[in-house]
Amino acid sequence: VKTAETILRIAQSGNAVIVGRGANFITRKIGLALHIRLEGSLDIRIKSFAKIYGVTPAEAEKEVARRDRARRDYIQENFLEDNQNPSHYDLVINTDNFSDSAAAHLIIAALEEKTSRFKADQEGVAMRI
C-alpha cells in the first residue's frame, strides 16, 4: 500500500519517470501518464545480462528467468493482472529492433501525441460546460 501511495504521489506531481512496481496499474487513471513496456527476446536479454553483470550465460539465464517470474508474480499478487498483456500499455517497444536512441525517440513521440490528445480532450470538455 505504501509503495502504491508513493508512486501515485510522485506521478501526480508530474514530470516523473517511474520504472516497474506496477506503476502502469497504479497510474492508469492519470490522463497524462504514458505507460511503456520495453520487451526483448530472451536470448538477447540473457546475453546482455551476462555481459553487464560479468556472469556466465547459464547464470544469466537463471537470473533473467528468476527476475521475469518475480515481476509476473508481483503484478499478479498485487494487481491481479498480467504484466505481459499489451493492452496495459500505451506503447510496447521490441528492444531487439531499436537502439536505445531510437526507442527514446519513439517514447518522446508517443508522449507528445498523448499530451496533444489529452489537451484537445480537455478543451473539448471545457467548451461543452
Buried (B, 14 or more C-beta within 10 A) or exposed (E): EEEBEEBBEBBEEEEEEBEEBBBBBBBEEEEBBBBBBBEBEEEEBBBBBBEEEEBEEEBBBEBBEEEBEEBBEBBEEBBEBEBBEEEBBBBBBEBEEBEEEEBEEBBEEBBEEBEEEEEEEEEEEEEEE
